Structures are given as structure tokens and as C-alpha cells.
Amino acid sequence: DQLHERGLMYKTVLQVRIILVDIFEKAIVSEYMTKNPAKGATVVKGRQKERRVLTVDEQTRFLQAAAGDWYEPLFYVALLTGLRQGELCALTWDDINFEAKTLSVNKTLIHTKDMGESKASYKVNPPKTVKGTRIIPLTDETVYALRKQRAQYEWLRSQIGTRGNLMPVKGFENLVFNTRMATPVCERTIVASIKAVIRRINKNRTDGEPEFAYFSPHTFRHTFATRCFENGMLPKTLQELLGHSSLEM
């Protein structure tokens, strides 16, 4: 009930209940308990939050404010491909075919601390769904952004060994997107970079102009899907591009 009141989504609260049921079942097997109290807990399916999608004007304003930013190419690729954050961060240059103008999605990157580890580390996992492995065609604008990123990548690699503040991670040298410190990009990095651009927009807005609302990195994916529908793309085609396991999703 408290999680529901805090505004957490139905699916999240349901997952918490599933975990609690499993925990208490293990406790019964270990003879710590005789009853599973979580089985009697019901999860209220409340109203879903409206997903944030950038309007065409917001998308234009955001990209204009991001011009020259270290993560400008990343923003373009995210908005023009609809990749999940982990898929975007896991891209390597082997996944990009500039001649065919295609991008291969075959893995996802996470930054997490597993049990027994003293600190978080980068890990490569398979795509989120079976449909997650896919080939995405690239627009000329996306190819341009990736070529711009390639030049930035090569400049950064040339600095390794000459600058003491660079910290490349072994095994992840071929990633398309890196931080200024030559480390892999993770969700926290994208969140911070989006906030920096939005602060810039709000700082320079004219009198009477409304504040630009903050959004999460996943908004890029929602925005891509919305632009596709606005331009007449068939739902089945979009399902394939997004790597969703079902058309309903």
C-alpha cells in the first residue's frame, strides 16, 4: 500500500510482492516460519502514469541546446534509433556498418555490483528479449551523428597515455560511446548529461516561456516510437525496430 501511495507503477509493486512471496516460501522450507503472509497481499492496479514524450518543438529545442555537447551524438542516435539505454551503451564499432547504413543490436551493457563484489563493474548481457537481437536501418542524420562520434572517439583514444585523468576500462575499448574520462557510458551518465542540457535551456529561456520539463533517458525511446507513428510507420515494423516481444507492448 505504501509503495502504491508513493506512486510506483503497478508492475513494480507486483514484482516486489513476487519477491516477498519467494522469500517467505524459502523461510518456510528452512522452518523459520509456518505461514506465508505475502500470499494474502493484494496489489492494486491503479492508473498508469502518462509516458513522457518530447514534442517536435521540444526535440528541436533540446538538440539545439545540446549542439557542441560531448554527448550530442549520443542524443541523436538515441532519438533516431529508439535503442534501450543498455543497448545504446553496449554499441561497439563492429556493430556499425556505415556502407550499408545499418546498426546491429546484439547485447546490453550494465554497471552494477553483484553479490561478493566490493564495487560496481561493467557487464555485457544478452538483449532484454528474444526479439532484442535485430538490425536497425540508419537515416543519413544518424550516420552523420555516428561519424561525428567516431572522430570524437579517435581523438579520445589518442589522448590515452598522455593525460593522467583518463581511465579506460579493459575489455571495453571499442565502445562507440565513452565519457570524457574514456570510461563506458552508463544510465547515470546519460541522466546527468540530459539534466545539464535542460538546465541550459531553462537558464536561457525568454520571459514568459515555460520551463522545459526534465525527462528520463527512456523518453528518447518513447519519442522515437511516437515520431515513427506520426510519420505513418506500421505497428509491426515499429515492433521489430524496438525489439519488443509482442505487438501489444
FENZI-V243841 format. One record per run of one state. SS is the DSSP state (a for helix, b for strand, c for the rest). FROM is the first residue (numbers start at 1). TO is the last residue. Records with the same first field share a line. If there is no record, write none. Layout:
SS->FROM-TO  FROM-TO
This chain:
c->1-1  6-9  30-36  41-55  66-71  82-84  91-91  98-101  106-107  113-120  126-129  133-133  138-139  161-162  164-174  176-177  179-183  185-186  204-217  231-234  243-249
a->2-5  10-29  37-40  56-65  72-81  85-90  93-95  130-132  140-159  187-203  218-230  235-242
b->92-92  96-97  102-105  108-112  121-125  134-137  160-160  163-163  175-175  178-178  184-184
